[in-house]
Amino acid sequence: MSQRIYRSYGQPKREGLSWQELWQGDDKGLILCWEIGREMRQSEPELARRAENGELPVLGWKGGIEKKTKISEKYGTLNYLAQWQGLRGEDLNIDLYEEPELICSKTGMKVIYTGDVKKYGNT
């Protein structure tokens, strides 16, 4: 089963949507997180450069890595992944039923991005 959320980087930011439309639509708020990442790309170019180089910086959602820990992997949210894609200047491209894995270029730690709150809720 697949439910891909896709939005081209060239598309303009959406305007005038309600809270329910932004957070409770079919995209589960991922488009808004990605739009915030695109805004951060403009306001924080150094952070964007680090993300482009494969770092997983700390953002507003679980999924970033501040420093290497004894645990070699952790779970993060799809919201983080969406914001990170926007920060990198990429299209939003997330399947709600997949769990992509990324390795932070700075720390070497693996993060598994999931929509399952039971997996990332206690990390």
C-alpha positions as CSV (number, residue, x, y, z in Angstrom):
1,M,0.0,0.0,0.0
2,S,1.3,3.5,-0.8
3,Q,0.2,7.0,0.0
4,R,2.8,9.3,-1.5
5,I,2.7,13.0,-0.6
6,Y,4.4,14.9,-3.3
7,R,4.8,18.6,-4.0
8,S,7.2,20.2,-6.5
9,Y,9.7,22.7,-5.1
10,G,8.6,25.1,-7.8
11,Q,5.1,25.3,-6.5
12,P,4.2,28.4,-4.5
13,K,3.4,28.4,-0.8
14,R,-0.2,27.8,-0.1
15,E,-2.1,30.7,1.4
16,G,-5.4,31.2,3.4
17,L,-5.8,27.6,4.7
18,S,-7.4,26.8,8.0
19,W,-5.6,25.0,10.8
20,Q,-7.7,21.9,10.0
21,E,-6.7,22.1,6.3
22,L,-3.0,22.6,7.2
23,W,-2.7,19.8,9.8
24,Q,-5.5,17.4,9.4
25,G,-5.7,17.0,5.6
26,D,-4.6,13.9,3.7
27,D,-1.0,15.0,3.9
28,K,-1.0,15.0,7.7
29,G,0.7,18.4,7.9
30,L,3.7,17.3,5.8
31,I,3.2,20.0,3.2
32,L,3.2,22.7,5.9
33,C,6.4,21.3,7.4
34,W,8.0,21.2,4.0
35,E,6.9,24.8,3.4
36,I,8.5,25.9,6.7
37,G,11.7,24.1,5.6
38,R,11.7,26.1,2.4
39,E,11.3,29.3,4.4
40,M,14.2,28.3,6.7
41,R,16.3,27.7,3.6
42,Q,16.0,31.4,2.8
43,S,16.4,32.7,6.4
44,E,19.1,30.2,7.5
45,P,21.5,29.5,4.6
46,E,24.2,27.9,6.8
47,L,21.7,25.5,8.2
48,A,20.5,24.7,4.6
49,R,24.1,24.1,3.5
50,R,24.6,21.6,6.4
51,A,21.4,19.8,5.4
52,E,22.5,19.7,1.7
53,N,25.7,18.1,2.9
54,G,23.8,15.3,4.5
55,E,23.6,16.5,8.1
56,L,20.5,15.9,10.1
57,P,20.4,19.1,12.2
58,V,18.0,19.6,15.1
59,L,14.8,21.1,13.8
60,G,11.3,21.5,15.4
61,W,10.5,17.7,15.1
62,K,12.2,14.5,16.3
63,G,14.7,13.3,13.8
64,G,17.7,15.5,14.0
65,I,21.0,14.6,15.6
66,E,22.8,17.0,17.9
67,K,25.7,14.7,18.8
68,K,26.7,11.1,18.5
69,T,25.3,8.9,21.2
70,K,26.0,5.3,22.3
71,I,22.8,4.2,20.4
72,S,23.7,3.9,16.7
73,E,20.2,4.6,15.5
74,K,16.9,6.3,16.4
75,Y,13.5,7.0,15.1
76,G,12.3,10.4,13.8
77,T,9.1,11.8,12.5
78,L,8.0,12.2,8.9
79,N,7.3,15.8,9.8
80,Y,11.1,16.2,10.3
81,L,11.8,14.5,7.0
82,A,9.4,16.9,5.2
83,Q,11.0,19.9,6.8
84,W,14.5,18.6,6.0
85,Q,13.6,18.1,2.3
86,G,12.3,21.7,2.1
87,L,15.5,23.0,3.9
88,R,17.6,21.1,1.3
89,G,15.6,22.7,-1.6
90,E,14.1,19.4,-2.7
91,D,10.6,18.4,-3.8
92,L,8.4,17.0,-1.0
93,N,8.4,13.3,-1.6
94,I,7.2,11.1,1.2
95,D,5.2,7.8,1.3
96,L,3.2,7.7,4.6
97,Y,3.7,3.9,4.7
98,E,7.4,3.7,4.2
99,E,10.1,4.2,6.8
100,P,13.1,5.7,5.0
101,E,16.5,5.6,6.7
102,L,19.1,8.4,6.6
103,I,22.6,8.5,8.0
104,C,23.8,11.8,9.4
105,S,27.0,12.8,7.6
106,K,28.2,14.6,10.7
107,T,27.6,11.9,13.4
108,G,27.2,8.7,11.4
109,M,24.0,7.9,13.3
110,K,21.1,6.3,11.4
111,V,17.6,7.8,11.7
112,I,14.5,5.8,10.7
113,Y,11.7,8.2,9.8
114,T,8.2,6.8,10.6
115,G,4.6,7.9,11.0
116,D,4.2,5.4,13.9
117,V,4.2,7.4,17.1
118,K,4.9,4.3,19.2
119,K,8.3,4.0,17.6
120,Y,9.5,7.6,18.1
121,G,7.4,8.6,21.1
122,N,9.8,7.5,23.8
123,T,13.1,8.5,22.1
